[in-house]
Amino acid sequence: MPNDTVTRFLNALSRESRERVAQLPADRQEQLAAAWEAEMSEDTDLDTLDELSPEAGAHEAAERVVQNF
């Protein structure tokens, strides 16, 4: 069962990316979700986007993590 971070990560992804990630083992999903949280906390450009639209900031960070996977 996914933890809250994984659930939030999956919800931040586009439908296509979410379907790809959902096929991965749970431990890999957790790793990607942790990388997503790190991306959101470390990228100062996302801070500005997140202030304007939290959903857009979360989505941008999530898609970056999947692209780098």
KOLGU-4560 file (N, C-alpha, C; in nm, 3 decimals, padded with zeros to 5 digits):
<recs>
<n_xx: 00.085 n_yy: -00.119 n_zz: 00.000 ca_xx: 00.000 ca_yy: 00.000 ca_zz: 00.000 c_xx: 00.089 c_yy: 00.124 c_zz: 00.000 mol: A seq: 1 type: MET>
<n_xx: 00.062 n_yy: 00.219 n_zz: -00.090 ca_xx: 00.148 ca_yy: 00.337 ca_zz: -00.098 c_xx: 00.135 c_yy: 00.426 c_zz: 00.026 mol: A seq: 2 type: PRO>
<n_xx: 00.247 n_yy: 00.489 n_zz: 00.061 ca_xx: 00.239 ca_yy: 00.582 ca_zz: 00.173 c_xx: 00.188 c_yy: 00.717 c_zz: 00.123 mol: A seq: 3 type: ASN>
<n_xx: 00.168 n_yy: 00.811 n_zz: 00.213 ca_xx: 00.111 ca_yy: 00.941 ca_zz: 00.175 c_xx: 00.198 c_yy: 01.015 c_zz: 00.074 mol: A seq: 4 type: ASP>
<n_xx: 00.330 n_yy: 01.006 n_zz: 00.090 ca_xx: 00.421 ca_yy: 01.074 ca_zz: -00.003 c_xx: 00.406 c_yy: 01.018 c_zz: -00.143 mol: A seq: 5 type: THR>
<n_xx: 00.399 n_yy: 00.886 n_zz: -00.154 ca_xx: 00.383 ca_yy: 00.823 ca_zz: -00.285 c_xx: 00.249 c_yy: 00.864 c_zz: -00.346 mol: A seq: 6 type: VAL>
<n_xx: 00.145 n_yy: 00.867 n_zz: -00.267 ca_xx: 00.014 ca_yy: 00.906 ca_zz: -00.317 c_xx: 00.015 c_yy: 01.049 c_zz: -00.368 mol: A seq: 7 type: THR>
<n_xx: 00.074 n_yy: 01.139 n_zz: -00.293 ca_xx: 00.084 ca_yy: 01.280 ca_zz: -00.337 c_xx: 00.168 c_yy: 01.290 c_zz: -00.464 mol: A seq: 8 type: ARG>
<n_xx: 00.278 n_yy: 01.215 n_zz: -00.469 ca_xx: 00.365 ca_yy: 01.214 ca_zz: -00.587 c_xx: 00.287 c_yy: 01.166 c_zz: -00.710 mol: A seq: 9 type: PHE>
<n_xx: 00.218 n_yy: 01.056 n_zz: -00.697 ca_xx: 00.141 ca_yy: 01.003 ca_zz: -00.809 c_xx: 00.034 c_yy: 01.102 c_zz: -00.854 mol: A seq: 10 type: LEU>
<n_xx: -00.030 n_yy: 01.168 n_zz: -00.758 ca_xx: -00.134 ca_yy: 01.265 ca_zz: -00.793 c_xx: -00.077 c_yy: 01.388 c_zz: -00.863 mol: A seq: 11 type: ASN>
<n_xx: 00.049 n_yy: 01.419 n_zz: -00.840 ca_xx: 00.112 ca_yy: 01.535 ca_zz: -00.903 c_xx: 00.153 c_yy: 01.509 c_zz: -01.047 mol: A seq: 12 type: ALA>
<n_xx: 00.161 n_yy: 01.382 n_zz: -01.085 ca_xx: 00.205 ca_yy: 01.345 ca_zz: -01.220 c_xx: 00.093 c_yy: 01.357 c_zz: -01.322 mol: A seq: 13 type: LEU>
<n_xx: 00.133 n_yy: 01.367 n_zz: -01.448 ca_xx: 00.037 ca_yy: 01.358 ca_zz: -01.557 c_xx: -00.016 c_yy: 01.215 c_zz: -01.560 mol: A seq: 14 type: SER>
<n_xx: -00.127 n_yy: 01.196 n_zz: -01.626 ca_xx: -00.188 ca_yy: 01.061 ca_zz: -01.633 c_xx: -00.090 c_yy: 00.960 c_zz: -01.692 mol: A seq: 15 type: ARG>
<n_xx: -00.023 n_yy: 00.999 n_zz: -01.799 ca_xx: 00.072 ca_yy: 00.908 ca_zz: -01.865 c_xx: 00.186 c_yy: 00.869 c_zz: -01.772 mol: A seq: 16 type: GLU>
<n_xx: 00.245 n_yy: 00.967 n_zz: -01.707 ca_xx: 00.355 ca_yy: 00.939 ca_zz: -01.615 c_xx: 00.308 c_yy: 00.857 c_zz: -01.495 mol: A seq: 17 type: SER>
<n_xx: 00.189 n_yy: 00.891 n_zz: -01.444 ca_xx: 00.133 ca_yy: 00.818 ca_zz: -01.330 c_xx: 00.115 c_yy: 00.669 c_zz: -01.364 mol: A seq: 18 type: ARG>
<n_xx: 00.067 n_yy: 00.641 n_zz: -01.484 ca_xx: 00.048 ca_yy: 00.503 ca_zz: -01.525 c_xx: 00.181 c_yy: 00.429 c_zz: -01.533 mol: A seq: 19 type: GLU>
<n_xx: 00.285 n_yy: 00.496 n_zz: -01.584 ca_xx: 00.418 ca_yy: 00.435 ca_zz: -01.591 c_xx: 00.473 c_yy: 00.405 c_zz: -01.452 mol: A seq: 20 type: ARG>
<n_xx: 00.464 n_yy: 00.503 n_zz: -01.364 ca_xx: 00.519 ca_yy: 00.487 ca_zz: -01.229 c_xx: 00.439 c_yy: 00.384 c_zz: -01.150 mol: A seq: 21 type: VAL>
<n_xx: 00.309 n_yy: 00.377 n_zz: -01.172 ca_xx: 00.226 ca_yy: 00.281 ca_zz: -01.099 c_xx: 00.265 c_yy: 00.137 c_zz: -01.131 mol: A seq: 22 type: ALA>
<n_xx: 00.330 n_yy: 00.114 n_zz: -01.243 ca_xx: 00.374 ca_yy: -00.020 ca_zz: -01.281 c_xx: 00.503 c_yy: -00.062 c_zz: -01.210 mol: A seq: 23 type: GLN>
<n_xx: 00.571 n_yy: 00.033 n_zz: -01.148 ca_xx: 00.698 ca_yy: 00.006 ca_zz: -01.081 c_xx: 00.675 c_yy: -00.059 c_zz: -00.944 mol: A seq: 24 type: LEU>
<n_xx: 00.775 n_yy: -00.130 n_zz: -00.895 ca_xx: 00.765 ca_yy: -00.187 ca_zz: -00.759 c_xx: 00.748 c_yy: -00.075 c_zz: -00.655 mol: A seq: 25 type: PRO>
<n_xx: 00.686 n_yy: -00.109 n_zz: -00.545 ca_xx: 00.657 ca_yy: -00.011 ca_zz: -00.440 c_xx: 00.782 c_yy: 00.059 c_zz: -00.389 mol: A seq: 26 type: ALA>
<n_xx: 00.892 n_yy: -00.016 n_zz: -00.375 ca_xx: 01.013 ca_yy: 00.047 ca_zz: -00.323 c_xx: 01.068 c_yy: 00.151 c_zz: -00.421 mol: A seq: 27 type: ASP>
<n_xx: 01.054 n_yy: 00.127 n_zz: -00.550 ca_xx: 01.100 ca_yy: 00.225 ca_zz: -00.650 c_xx: 01.008 c_yy: 00.347 c_zz: -00.649 mol: A seq: 28 type: ARG>
<n_xx: 00.879 n_yy: 00.326 n_zz: -00.632 ca_xx: 00.786 ca_yy: 00.438 ca_zz: -00.621 c_xx: 00.822 c_yy: 00.525 c_zz: -00.501 mol: A seq: 29 type: GLN>
<n_xx: 00.858 n_yy: 00.462 n_zz: -00.391 ca_xx: 00.897 ca_yy: 00.537 ca_zz: -00.271 c_xx: 01.025 c_yy: 00.616 c_zz: -00.295 mol: A seq: 30 type: GLU>
<n_xx: 01.119 n_yy: 00.558 n_zz: -00.370 ca_xx: 01.243 ca_yy: 00.630 ca_zz: -00.403 c_xx: 01.213 c_yy: 00.752 c_zz: -00.489 mol: A seq: 31 type: GLN>
<n_xx: 01.127 n_yy: 00.735 n_zz: -00.588 ca_xx: 01.091 ca_yy: 00.847 ca_zz: -00.675 c_xx: 01.017 c_yy: 00.955 c_zz: -00.596 mol: A seq: 32 type: LEU>
<n_xx: 00.929 n_yy: 00.914 n_zz: -00.506 ca_xx: 00.855 ca_yy: 01.010 ca_zz: -00.424 c_xx: 00.951 c_yy: 01.088 c_zz: -00.334 mol: A seq: 33 type: ALA>
<n_xx: 01.050 n_yy: 01.022 n_zz: -00.280 ca_xx: 01.150 ca_yy: 01.090 ca_zz: -00.197 c_xx: 01.231 c_yy: 01.188 c_zz: -00.282 mol: A seq: 34 type: ALA>
<n_xx: 01.266 n_yy: 01.147 n_zz: -00.404 ca_xx: 01.339 ca_yy: 01.237 ca_zz: -00.495 c_xx: 01.252 c_yy: 01.357 c_zz: -00.531 mol: A seq: 35 type: ALA>
<n_xx: 01.123 n_yy: 01.336 n_zz: -00.545 ca_xx: 01.029 ca_yy: 01.444 ca_zz: -00.575 c_xx: 01.026 c_yy: 01.545 c_zz: -00.461 mol: A seq: 36 type: TRP>
<n_xx: 01.018 n_yy: 01.496 n_zz: -00.339 ca_xx: 01.018 ca_yy: 01.586 ca_zz: -00.224 c_xx: 01.149 c_yy: 01.666 c_zz: -00.217 mol: A seq: 37 type: GLU>
<n_xx: 01.260 n_yy: 01.600 n_zz: -00.244 ca_xx: 01.389 ca_yy: 01.669 ca_zz: -00.244 c_xx: 01.393 c_yy: 01.775 c_zz: -00.354 mol: A seq: 38 type: ALA>
<n_xx: 01.342 n_yy: 01.741 n_zz: -00.470 ca_xx: 01.338 ca_yy: 01.836 ca_zz: -00.582 c_xx: 01.257 c_yy: 01.960 c_zz: -00.544 mol: A seq: 39 type: GLU>
<n_xx: 01.145 n_yy: 01.939 n_zz: -00.479 ca_xx: 01.061 ca_yy: 02.052 ca_zz: -00.441 c_xx: 01.128 c_yy: 02.140 c_zz: -00.336 mol: A seq: 40 type: MET>
<n_xx: 01.203 n_yy: 02.079 n_zz: -00.246 ca_xx: 01.263 ca_yy: 02.158 ca_zz: -00.139 c_xx: 01.394 c_yy: 02.225 c_zz: -00.181 mol: A seq: 41 type: SER>
<n_xx: 01.461 n_yy: 02.171 n_zz: -00.282 ca_xx: 01.593 ca_yy: 02.222 ca_zz: -00.322 c_xx: 01.589 c_yy: 02.320 c_zz: -00.438 mol: A seq: 42 type: GLU>
<n_xx: 01.488 n_yy: 02.317 n_zz: -00.520 ca_xx: 01.484 ca_yy: 02.400 ca_zz: -00.640 c_xx: 01.415 c_yy: 02.533 c_zz: -00.609 mol: A seq: 43 type: ASP>
<n_xx: 01.492 n_yy: 02.640 n_zz: -00.610 ca_xx: 01.436 ca_yy: 02.771 ca_zz: -00.576 c_xx: 01.340 c_yy: 02.824 c_zz: -00.683 mol: A seq: 44 type: THR>
<n_xx: 01.357 n_yy: 02.783 n_zz: -00.808 ca_xx: 01.263 ca_yy: 02.824 ca_zz: -00.911 c_xx: 01.124 c_yy: 02.767 c_zz: -00.884 mol: A seq: 45 type: ASP>
<n_xx: 01.121 n_yy: 02.646 n_zz: -00.830 ca_xx: 00.993 ca_yy: 02.586 ca_zz: -00.797 c_xx: 00.925 c_yy: 02.659 c_zz: -00.682 mol: A seq: 46 type: LEU>
<n_xx: 01.003 n_yy: 02.719 n_zz: -00.592 ca_xx: 00.944 ca_yy: 02.795 ca_zz: -00.482 c_xx: 00.855 c_yy: 02.906 c_zz: -00.536 mol: A seq: 47 type: ASP>
<n_xx: 00.904 n_yy: 02.976 n_zz: -00.637 ca_xx: 00.825 ca_yy: 03.085 ca_zz: -00.696 c_xx: 00.701 c_yy: 03.029 c_zz: -00.763 mol: A seq: 48 type: THR>
<n_xx: 00.716 n_yy: 02.925 n_zz: -00.842 ca_xx: 00.602 ca_yy: 02.863 ca_zz: -00.909 c_xx: 00.503 c_yy: 02.809 c_zz: -00.806 mol: A seq: 49 type: LEU>
<n_xx: 00.555 n_yy: 02.747 n_zz: -00.701 ca_xx: 00.471 ca_yy: 02.689 ca_zz: -00.597 c_xx: 00.389 c_yy: 02.797 c_zz: -00.526 mol: A seq: 50 type: ASP>
<n_xx: 00.449 n_yy: 02.915 n_zz: -00.507 ca_xx: 00.375 ca_yy: 03.024 ca_zz: -00.445 c_xx: 00.259 c_yy: 03.069 c_zz: -00.533 mol: A seq: 51 type: GLU>
<n_xx: 00.279 n_yy: 03.069 n_zz: -00.663 ca_xx: 00.174 ca_yy: 03.110 ca_zz: -00.756 c_xx: 00.070 c_yy: 03.001 c_zz: -00.774 mol: A seq: 52 type: LEU>
<n_xx: 00.115 n_yy: 02.877 n_zz: -00.780 ca_xx: 00.025 ca_yy: 02.763 ca_zz: -00.799 c_xx: 00.091 c_yy: 02.639 c_zz: -00.740 mol: A seq: 53 type: SER>
<n_xx: 00.053 n_yy: 02.603 n_zz: -00.619 ca_xx: 00.113 ca_yy: 02.485 ca_zz: -00.556 c_xx: 00.102 c_yy: 02.358 c_zz: -00.641 mol: A seq: 54 type: PRO>
<n_xx: -00.010 n_yy: 02.342 n_zz: -00.709 ca_xx: -00.029 ca_yy: 02.223 ca_zz: -00.793 c_xx: 00.070 c_yy: 02.222 c_zz: -00.910 mol: A seq: 55 type: GLU>
<n_xx: 00.092 n_yy: 02.339 n_zz: -00.969 ca_xx: 00.185 ca_yy: 02.348 ca_zz: -01.082 c_xx: 00.328 c_yy: 02.320 c_zz: -01.037 mol: A seq: 56 type: ALA>
<n_xx: 00.366 n_yy: 02.369 n_zz: -00.922 ca_xx: 00.500 ca_yy: 02.343 ca_zz: -00.869 c_xx: 00.521 c_yy: 02.196 c_zz: -00.841 mol: A seq: 57 type: GLY>
<n_xx: 00.422 n_yy: 02.132 n_zz: -00.780 ca_xx: 00.431 ca_yy: 01.989 ca_zz: -00.750 c_xx: 00.437 c_yy: 01.908 c_zz: -00.878 mol: A seq: 58 type: ALA>
<n_xx: 00.357 n_yy: 01.946 n_zz: -00.976 ca_xx: 00.355 ca_yy: 01.875 ca_zz: -01.105 c_xx: 00.490 c_yy: 01.887 c_zz: -01.175 mol: A seq: 59 type: HIS>
<n_xx: 00.544 n_yy: 02.008 n_zz: -01.181 ca_xx: 00.672 ca_yy: 02.030 ca_zz: -01.249 c_xx: 00.782 c_yy: 01.946 c_zz: -01.184 mol: A seq: 60 type: GLU>
<n_xx: 00.787 n_yy: 01.945 n_zz: -01.052 ca_xx: 00.889 ca_yy: 01.867 ca_zz: -00.982 c_xx: 00.870 c_yy: 01.717 c_zz: -01.007 mol: A seq: 61 type: ALA>
<n_xx: 00.746 n_yy: 01.671 n_zz: -01.004 ca_xx: 00.718 ca_yy: 01.529 ca_zz: -01.025 c_xx: 00.760 c_yy: 01.486 c_zz: -01.165 mol: A seq: 62 type: ALA>
<n_xx: 00.727 n_yy: 01.566 n_zz: -01.265 ca_xx: 00.763 ca_yy: 01.531 ca_zz: -01.402 c_xx: 00.914 c_yy: 01.531 c_zz: -01.421 mol: A seq: 63 type: GLU>
<n_xx: 00.985 n_yy: 01.622 n_zz: -01.355 ca_xx: 01.131 ca_yy: 01.623 ca_zz: -01.365 c_xx: 01.190 c_yy: 01.493 c_zz: -01.309 mol: A seq: 64 type: ARG>
<n_xx: 01.137 n_yy: 01.449 n_zz: -01.198 ca_xx: 01.187 ca_yy: 01.325 ca_zz: -01.136 c_xx: 01.166 c_yy: 01.208 c_zz: -01.230 mol: A seq: 65 type: VAL>
<n_xx: 01.047 n_yy: 01.199 n_zz: -01.290 ca_xx: 01.018 ca_yy: 01.087 ca_zz: -01.381 c_xx: 01.106 c_yy: 01.095 c_zz: -01.505 mol: A seq: 66 type: VAL>
<n_xx: 01.127 n_yy: 01.215 n_zz: -01.557 ca_xx: 01.212 ca_yy: 01.231 ca_zz: -01.676 c_xx: 01.356 c_yy: 01.187 c_zz: -01.647 mol: A seq: 67 type: GLN>
<n_xx: 01.402 n_yy: 01.214 n_zz: -01.527 ca_xx: 01.539 ca_yy: 01.176 ca_zz: -01.490 c_xx: 01.552 c_yy: 01.028 c_zz: -01.455 mol: A seq: 68 type: ASN>
<n_xx: 01.438 n_yy: 00.962 n_zz: -01.443 ca_xx: 01.437 ca_yy: 00.819 ca_zz: -01.412 c_xx: 01.474 c_yy: 00.745 c_zz: -01.536 mol: A seq: 69 type: PHE>
</recs>
